[in-house]
């Protein structure tokens, strides 16, 4: 039995918990029949109860609740309709539904998208405990290191199998690429030597036999290819002209909405050259704090100050919502960098291809 994680979840009035439970098709079908016995004989009812026991059906709702909890849902969200969740949370529901399947093979396409750190760690534990086969597409290197024992690499229209996790794959691939390039260069040198001999002695009767032998040697030689590496991604942040410290400062700040704080007495100072990671459970106030730091959300108490030289770049989790769907990518960039030529804008966009 194969379970595949779809990349889109349509809007439905089905409750979240019911949607997740529907991933266990066998349980879901038996349970639906047991809840509507109007057209079922007594003998069939007995068979259904026996099947329900065999699949440990009474524990299935608990399993669904545990999966939802692991992916960041609280119990108050179980009875909410799927259509009421954002796109990211619908994807979590779809992952939960997939994990509920009684599958021998799980196909997971970018399962860590839209997951926070706690949910990713939980998913790693779940995959490592799963007794079946998992095939996962992911760009999360740490996640791959912690969950897989083989890598299937698709490159140059070929698929190559590597044993080991992601870091082992990188090492082995680099070794193979170096060996391939070395073999290619050695073959090119051999071919040049043979070509030179053939060119110089082909017309001489005393060397004609040797020249003919080298021609056949060239013809039998398996053609090797040079090392072909994917084009590396290159990107740099522009250096700021002037920076004064601190760039942003919150002092004894209460932060929240409609006079209801989510965070109390926050004291945060952002200085040049710092790199800060925000950790916390869903709903703890991470996005709220970010909105306060960038000035989108005023503080309810305390103070908020920014440097006069601050130039802010802000990418939020709902970035798609602020894009103009009718504008071209060039038009969107031109609004941000009006003095930049179209050629430079196209070159910049091309670097993300």
C-alpha positions in Angstrom: 0.0 0.0 0.0 1.4 3.4 -1.1 0.6 6.7 0.6 1.4 9.9 -1.3 1.4 13.4 0.2 -0.3 15.8 -2.2 0.9 19.3 -2.5 -2.5 21.0 -2.4 -5.4 20.7 0.0 -8.8 22.0 -1.2 -11.2 23.9 1.0 -13.7 21.6 2.7 -16.1 21.8 5.6 -14.8 18.5 6.9 -13.4 18.9 10.4 -9.6 18.8 10.9 -9.7 15.6 13.0 -12.1 13.9 10.5 -9.9 14.9 7.6 -6.8 13.3 9.3 -8.7 10.2 10.2 -9.7 9.7 6.6 -6.1 8.9 5.9 -6.7 5.5 7.4 -9.1 4.4 4.7 -9.7 1.0 6.2 -10.6 2.4 9.6 -12.6 5.2 8.1 -14.8 3.0 5.9 -15.5 0.5 8.8 -16.2 3.3 11.2 -18.6 5.0 8.8 -20.5 1.8 8.3 -20.7 1.1 12.1 -22.1 4.6 12.6 -24.9 3.9 10.1 -26.2 0.3 10.4 -29.5 0.9 8.7 -28.6 -1.4 5.7 -26.2 -3.8 7.5 -27.3 -7.3 8.6 -26.5 -8.6 12.1 -23.9 -11.0 10.6 -22.2 -8.2 8.8 -22.1 -6.1 12.0 -20.3 -9.0 13.8 -17.7 -9.2 10.9 -17.2 -5.4 11.0 -16.6 -5.4 14.8 -14.1 -8.2 14.3 -12.3 -6.3 11.5 -12.3 -3.2 13.8 -10.6 -5.1 16.5 -8.1 -6.6 14.1 -6.9 -3.2 13.0 -6.9 -1.9 16.6 -9.6 0.6 15.5 -10.4 1.9 19.0 -6.9 3.4 19.3 -7.0 5.1 15.8 -8.6 8.4 17.0 -5.9 8.6 19.7 -3.2 8.0 17.1 -4.7 10.8 14.9 -4.7 13.2 17.9 -1.0 12.3 18.6 0.0 13.0 15.0 -1.8 16.3 15.0 -0.2 17.3 18.3 3.2 16.4 16.9 2.6 18.7 13.9 1.6 21.6 16.1 -2.2 21.4 16.4 -3.9 21.9 19.7 -7.1 20.1 20.7 -9.2 23.2 20.2 -8.5 23.0 16.5 -9.6 19.4 16.0 -13.3 20.3 15.3 -12.5 23.3 13.1 -13.3 23.0 9.4 -10.4 22.5 7.1 -11.4 25.5 5.0 -10.8 27.7 8.0 -7.1 27.0 8.1 -4.4 28.9 6.2 -2.6 27.2 3.3 0.4 26.3 5.5 -1.8 24.7 8.1 -3.8 22.8 5.5 -0.5 21.3 4.3 0.2 20.2 7.9 -3.2 18.5 7.9 -2.4 16.8 4.6 0.9 15.5 6.1 -1.0 14.3 9.1 -3.6 12.5 6.9 -0.7 10.9 4.9 1.0 9.7 8.2 -2.3 8.1 9.3 -2.3 5.8 6.3 -1.6 2.1 6.8 1.0 2.3 4.1 4.0 0.1 3.4 5.5 3.0 1.3 5.3 6.7 2.2 6.0 9.2 -0.6 6.6 12.6 1.1 7.2 15.6 -1.1 8.8 18.5 0.8 7.2 17.4 4.1 9.1 20.0 6.2 7.6 23.0 4.3 5.4 25.0 6.7 6.7 23.1 9.7 8.4 24.8 12.7 11.5 23.3 14.4 9.5 21.3 17.0 7.3 19.8 14.3 10.3 18.9 12.1 12.0 17.2 15.1 8.8 15.2 15.8 8.6 14.2 12.1 12.2 13.0 12.2 11.3 10.7 15.2 8.2 9.5 13.4 10.0 8.6 10.2 12.8 6.8 12.1 10.2 4.7 14.0 8.2 3.8 10.8 8.8 0.2 9.8 8.0 0.7 6.2 9.8 2.4 3.3 9.9 6.2 3.1 10.9 8.2 0.0 11.2 11.9 0.7 11.9 14.9 -1.5 13.5 17.6 0.6 16.0 20.5 0.5 16.4 20.4 4.3 19.9 19.0 4.7 19.7 18.5 8.4 16.4 16.7 8.0 17.9 14.4 5.4 20.9 13.7 7.6 18.7 12.6 10.4 16.2 10.5 8.5 17.6 8.8 5.4 20.1 6.0 4.7 20.2 6.3 0.9 20.1 9.2 -1.5 18.7 9.0 -5.1 20.3 11.9 -6.9 18.8 13.1 -10.2 21.3 14.9 -12.3 22.0 15.3 -16.1 18.8 13.2 -16.8 20.3 10.3 -14.8 19.5 8.8 -11.4 22.3 7.6 -9.2 21.9 5.8 -5.9 24.2 6.6 -3.0 24.4 4.9 0.4 24.4 7.0 3.5 22.8 10.3 4.6 23.2 13.7 3.0 26.6 14.5 4.3 27.9 11.1 3.2 26.3 11.7 -0.2 28.1 15.0 -0.6 31.5 13.4 0.2 31.0 10.4 -2.1 29.7 12.5 -5.0 32.7 14.9 -4.8 35.0 11.9 -4.8 33.2 10.4 -7.8 33.3 13.7 -9.6 37.1 14.1 -9.0 37.7 10.5 -10.2 35.5 11.1 -13.3 37.5 14.3 -14.1 40.8 12.6 -13.5 39.8 9.6 -15.8 38.6 12.0 -18.5 41.8 14.0 -18.4 43.9 10.8 -18.5 41.9 9.6 -21.5 42.3 12.9 -23.3 46.0 12.7 -22.9 46.1 9.1 -24.2 44.0 10.1 -27.2 46.2 13.0 -28.0 49.3 10.7 -27.8 47.7 8.1 -30.1 46.5 10.8 -32.6 50.0 12.2 -32.7 51.5 8.8 -33.4 48.9 8.1 -36.1 49.4 11.5 -37.8 53.2 11.1 -37.9 53.6 7.4 -38.9 50.4 6.5 -40.8 52.0 7.1 -44.2 55.2 5.3 -43.4 55.3 1.7 -44.5 57.5 0.6 -41.6 55.0 2.0 -39.1 51.7 1.5 -40.9 50.8 -1.6 -38.9 51.5 0.1 -35.6 49.5 3.1 -36.7 46.6 0.9 -37.8 46.7 -0.8 -34.3 46.4 2.6 -32.6 43.5 3.6 -34.8 41.6 0.5 -33.7 42.6 1.2 -30.1 41.0 4.7 -30.4 37.9 3.2 -32.0 37.5 0.7 -29.1 38.1 3.3 -26.4 34.9 4.0 -24.4 34.1 7.7 -24.5 34.4 9.4 -21.1 32.7 12.6 -20.3 34.2 15.5 -18.3 32.9 16.4 -14.9 29.5 18.2 -15.2 28.5 20.1 -12.1 25.2 22.0 -11.6 25.5 25.7 -11.9 26.1 27.0 -8.3 23.7 29.5 -6.8 25.4 32.8 -6.0 23.9 35.6 -4.0 25.1 38.4 -1.8 23.6 40.9 0.5 24.5 44.5 -0.4 26.8 46.1 2.2 25.0 48.8 4.2 26.4 52.3 3.8 26.1 53.4 7.4 25.0 51.7 10.6 24.7 53.0 14.1 24.1 50.9 17.1 21.6 49.8 18.3 19.6 49.4 15.1 16.4 48.5 16.9 15.5 48.6 20.6 12.5 47.4 22.6 12.5 48.4 26.2 10.0 47.0 28.8 7.6 46.5 25.9 4.2 44.8 26.1 3.3 43.5 22.6 0.0 42.3 21.3 -3.3 43.1 19.7 -6.3 45.2 20.8 -4.8 45.9 24.2 -4.2 42.2 24.9 -0.5 41.5 25.2 1.0 38.3 24.0 4.5 39.3 25.3 5.2 41.3 28.4 8.2 43.5 29.3 10.2 42.6 26.2 13.7 43.9 26.2 15.4 43.4 22.8 18.4 45.2 21.3 19.4 44.5 17.7 23.0 45.6 16.9 25.0 45.4 13.7 26.5 42.1 12.7 24.2 40.1 15.0 22.4 36.9 13.8 19.3 36.1 15.9 17.1 32.9 15.8 13.6 33.0 17.3 12.4 29.7 18.8 9.1 29.0 20.4 5.9 27.0 20.1 3.2 28.0 17.6 1.2 30.9 19.1 4.0 31.8 21.5 4.3 35.2 19.8 7.3 34.9 17.4 5.6 36.6 14.5 4.2 39.2 16.8 7.6 40.0 18.1 8.9 40.3 14.5 6.1 42.7 13.6 7.0 44.8 16.6 10.6 44.9 15.6 9.9 46.0 12.1 7.4 48.6 13.2 4.3 47.0 11.8 2.8 46.6 15.3 3.0 49.3 17.9 3.9 48.4 21.5 1.1 48.5 24.1 3.5 49.6 26.8 7.2 50.6 27.0 9.3 52.0 24.1 10.3 51.2 20.6 13.3 53.0 18.9 15.0 52.6 15.6 18.2 54.0 14.2 17.9 56.9 11.8 20.2 55.0 9.4 18.2 51.8 9.4 17.1 50.3 6.1 14.9 47.3 6.7 14.3 44.2 4.6 11.4 42.1 5.8 10.2 38.7 4.5 7.3 37.3 6.4 5.4 34.0 6.4 2.5 35.5 4.4 4.8 37.2 1.8 2.6 35.9 -1.1 -0.3 37.9 0.3 1.4 41.2 -0.3 2.5 40.4 -3.9 0.5 41.9 -6.8 -0.8 38.9 -8.7 -1.3 41.1 -11.8 2.2 42.4 -11.9 5.2 40.8 -13.6 8.3 39.9 -11.6 10.1 42.7 -13.3 7.4 45.2 -12.3 7.5 44.1 -8.7 11.2 44.6 -8.5 11.0 47.9 -10.3 8.7 49.2 -7.5 11.5 48.4 -5.0 14.5 49.5 -7.1 13.1 52.1 -9.6 16.5 53.3 -10.7 17.8 49.8 -11.7 17.8 48.9 -15.4 15.7 46.1 -16.7 18.8 44.2 -17.7 20.1 44.2 -14.1 16.7 43.2 -12.8 16.5 40.2 -15.2 20.0 39.2 -14.3 19.0 39.3 -10.6 15.9 37.2 -11.2 17.9 34.8 -13.3 20.2 34.0 -10.4 17.3 32.4 -8.6 16.5 30.0 -11.5 
